[in-house]
Amino acid sequence: MRLRTSFKIIGLTLICGLLNVNTAIAQSAAWPDKPVKILVGFAPGGFTDVLARALATEFTNQFKQPFVVENRSGASGTIGTTAAVRSAPDGYTLLLGHSTPNAIAAALFPKLPYDPIRDLTPIAQVAIHPHVLVVAKSAPWQSVQELIADARKNPGTINYASSGVGTVQHVAGEMLAASAKVTLNHIPYRGSGPALVDIVNGTVSMSIDGAGVVASQVAAGNLRLLAAGSAQRISKYPDLPTLQELGYAGVDAVSWFGLFAPAGLPAEITAALEKATKTALSSPAFEKVLNSGGARPGSLTGVNFKAFIQNEIDAYKNVMRDQKFDLR
């Protein structure tokens, strides 16, 4: 009798387990059946925000459910990333990540509240975005050489904007200062959007920000391009020399963006989002957004994207160790 009872218990346990598995598969297959949130760790107006909104539009069209961008700005994008990490891995909270909170922060901050490798599901690299050095149209400098000469002549008088401590803009500014052997004062903002306002009006001397962030103001004549911050010239501005070409070794200011979810995202949802991202990147509307910023589409997904991020973290750790500059 006891043996028969045990078999019944085992049988019921197996049936319940199978029902749970089938329920989980059905839930994944039904995703999404309500609005999906895409978190952005920076203020509206920056290129991260622009990309997220373009991606949200593409996903809304593909999945027939609203994908809504929510900005959680502050702390160089780590506030938004932390919120994503702490969300349920059910596919209803995503993150449009950036090289700052998803790589540089891990190299810079020893007590980061998340591990970008362990605590997130990397879905797909979305874009690679070169940076440019810009000044306001009212600025006296017509070249990087003039700007650096002024910084040497008048130490501590030239400042530069970034979207926060430890961002690509911040690292690039410090690398330029170290290479040129001058002092440049760092002015952090809560994203590129607010920083751009003060660059245009001349409150801040300069910035090495994303080509897409500054493109409209450059086209309007409100900002002057002095150099490409990336190691290679930018297709949108082919005649613009790079900082390395001008003699400032080691400066390579490039941002990358990627789609993430909390760790533990079901494989079915991950695959659906990976496929949807690939479709989005090839759409004319999304290509227009990328081209307007001089950016190019990402090409990595899954484990390859994860390996890329780990390499980025290791590379930034080497930069922090070797460059001996102040990142306050």
N, C-alpha and C positions, 0 to 999 in steps of 0.2 A: 504493500500500500504506500509506504513512504517513497519507494523508488518511482512508482507511478505518479505520485504527487510532484516529485522533483522534476520528472520529465515534463509534466504539465506547466510547471513554473518556468522551466527553460524554454519551452515552446512559446509561452506567452511573452517572455522577455525578447525572444527573437522576432516575434511578430511586431511587438512595440518598436523594436529597433528599426525594423524595415519600414514601418509606418513613418517614423521620424525622418529616416533618410529620404523617403519618397516625398514627405512634406517639404523638406529642405530643398530638394531638387525642384519641386513645383514652385516654391517661392522664388528661387533663382530664375527659373524659366519665365515667371510672370514679371520679373523686373524689367523696367520700372512701371509701377502702377500708381505712382503719385509723383509730385514734383521732386526734383533732385537739386541739391545745393552744391555749388562750386565755390569753395572758399578761396579768397585772394588775400595774401598777407600784406598788401600795400594799399594806399589810398587810391581812389578813382583817378583816372587820367594818365597813369603810367602805362608802360607797354604790357606789363603783366595783366593789368585790368583789361586793356584793349583785347589782348589775346583771349582771355577768359570769356569775355562777352561774345567774341566771334565764335569761339568753340561752343559756348552755350547755345547760340543760335543754330549751329550745325547739328548739335545733339538733339535739340528740340524738334527740328525737322525730321531727323532720323527715327527717334524713339516715340514721337507723338505724345510726349509728356514735357512739361516745362522744366528747363534747366535754368536755375536762377543763380546769378553771381552775388556773393555776399562778401564785402570787404571787411577784413579784420586787421586793420593796419596797426603798426607799432613794433618796436624792438626788432627792426630790420627784417620783418617778415616772420619772425619766430612765433608771434602771438597767433597768427592765422594757422601756422603749421601745427602748433601745439593743440589748437582747437580741433584740427583734423585728426590728429593722432588719438585724441580722447573720444572721438566719435565712434559710433557702432560701425563695424565693417559690413554694412548691409547694402552698400551701393547708393545710399541716399545722401551721403556727404562725401564730396570729392575735394581735391585740392589742386589748383593750378600752381605748382611749385616753381621755385626759382633757384638759381645757383647760390644765392646768398643764404637763405635759411636752410636749403637742402644740401649744402656742401661747405661753404665758407664758415658758417656758424659752428659746424662740428669741429672745424680746425681751430676756431678762435675762442669759443666759450667752453671752458672745462665743465661747467655745470648746466649745460643745455638740458631742458626738461624732456627731451626726446632724443632718440637715436635715429637719424634719417634712413639708415640702412635697415635696422631691426623693426622700427615702429610704423613703417609705411609700405604699402604695396606699390611698387613702381609699375605704371601701366604703359606709358609711351612718352618719349621725348617729343615735344611739340615744335620747338623752334630754337634756333641759335641766332643770337642777336649781337652784332658788333657795336662798340661804343665809339663816340667821337668827342673831341675836346671842343667846347663851344664857349664863346663869350658874348656879352650883349653887344648890340650894334653901337651902343654909346661908349664901349670900352676903347681905350687908346691903342690896344695891341692889334697889329695886323698879322702877326706871326707868333708861333710858340717861342721863337728866339727872343722876340721883344718882351714877351710876358716873363720869361725866365730872367732876362736881363734886369727887368724892373724888380723882380723878386729878390735878386742879389743886391741891387742898389738900395732897396727899401725893405729890409727884412721884416717879416711879420705883417705886411700890409695887404698881401693878396690871400684871399680865401676861396674855398671851393665848396660847392654843394654836393650832398649825396642823399640817397634815400634812406640813410640810417647808418649807424655804426656797424662796421664789418661787412658792408655791401660791396658789390663790385666797384661802384663809383669811388667808395672810400679807399679800398685797396689800391685802385688805379691811381688815385690822387697821391697817396703816400709813396707808391712806387715811382711816380714821376718826380716827386720831391727828393726822394733818395737818389735817383739816377742823376738829377740835375744839381744835387747838393745845395738845395735851397729849403726854406721853411714855407709851407703853405698851410694856412689855417683851415681846419675842417669844420664845416657847418652842416650837421645832420638834420634831415627832415623826416617826416613820416611817409615818405614815398616820393617818387619822381615828380608827380603832379604838383604838389605844393612847392617843391624845390624849383621847378621850372618857372613859376611865377616870379620868384626873386632873382633868378638868373636873367630873365627878360628885362626886368625893371632895373637891373644893375646893382641891386642890394648885395648880391654875391658876385665875385669876380669871374668865376668860371665853373665848369663842371665837365666831367668825362662821363657822359650819360649815353643811353641807348640811342642809336640813330633814329629809331622809330619814335622815341619820346620827343625828340627835338625837331623832327622833320618839318612839321607844319610851321613852326616858328622860324626855322631856317628859310623855308620857302617864302614866308611873309616878309623876310628881311629883318626880323627882330633879333636874330642870333647870327653870329659869324662863326663859321667853321674854321678851325685852325689846324686840326690834325685828326687822323683816324687813331683811335686808341688800340685797335686790334693789331695783331702781328701782320696780317695781310690787308691790302687795300680793300675798300668796300665797293661792291658793284654799283651801288647807288651813287657813290661819289668817287669815280675811278681816278680823278686827278688829285685827290686829297692825299698828301703824304702821310705815312704812319709815324707815330712817335719814335718807333725804332729806327726808321729811315732817317729821322732828324737827329739821331744820335742818343736817344734816351733808351738805353738797353733794358730789356726785361719787362717792359710795359706791354701787356697783352690783355686789354679790357674787353671781354666778351661774356655776355650772359647767356644762359640756356634756360629753357622752360620745359616743364614736364607735367603730365597728368598723374596724380597719385590718389590713393585711397588709404584708409586705415589698414594696418596689417591684418591679415586674415580674410580679406575679401574673397568670396567664393570664386572658384576658377571660371564658372560660367559667366559671371558678371565681368570679370577681368577680361576674358576673351571678347565679350561683346563690346566693351569700351575700347579695347585695342583696335578692333576692326572699325569701330565708328570713328576713332581718331584718324586712322589711315584714310578713310573716306573723306573726312573733313579737310585733311591737309591737301588733298588733290582737288578740292572744290574751287571754282574760280573766285568766289567771294573771299574765301580764306587766303588764297594765294595773293589776292589784292592787298589784304591786311599785312601779310608778310612782306610783300614787295614795297609797300609804302614805308616800311621801317628799315629797309635794307637787310631784312632778316631772311633766313632760309629755313625750310622745314626740317624738323628733326627726323632721324632715321632709325632710332633705337627703340626697342620694346623689351618688356620682361626682364629676363636675367641679363641680357646685354646692356640694357639701360642701368640696371643695378650695378653691374661691374664698372660702367662708366662713372657713376656717382662715387663709388669707392675710390676710383683713381683720382677723381677731382678732389675729394677730401684729403687724400694723401699728398697731392700736389700743393694744395693750399697750406697744409701743415709745413711743408718744406719752405714755402714762401715766407710764412710767419717766422720760421726759425732762422732763415738765411738773411732776410732783409733788415732786421733790427730797427724797424720803424714803429712809431707810436700809433696804435689803433684805438685811441680813446675817442 
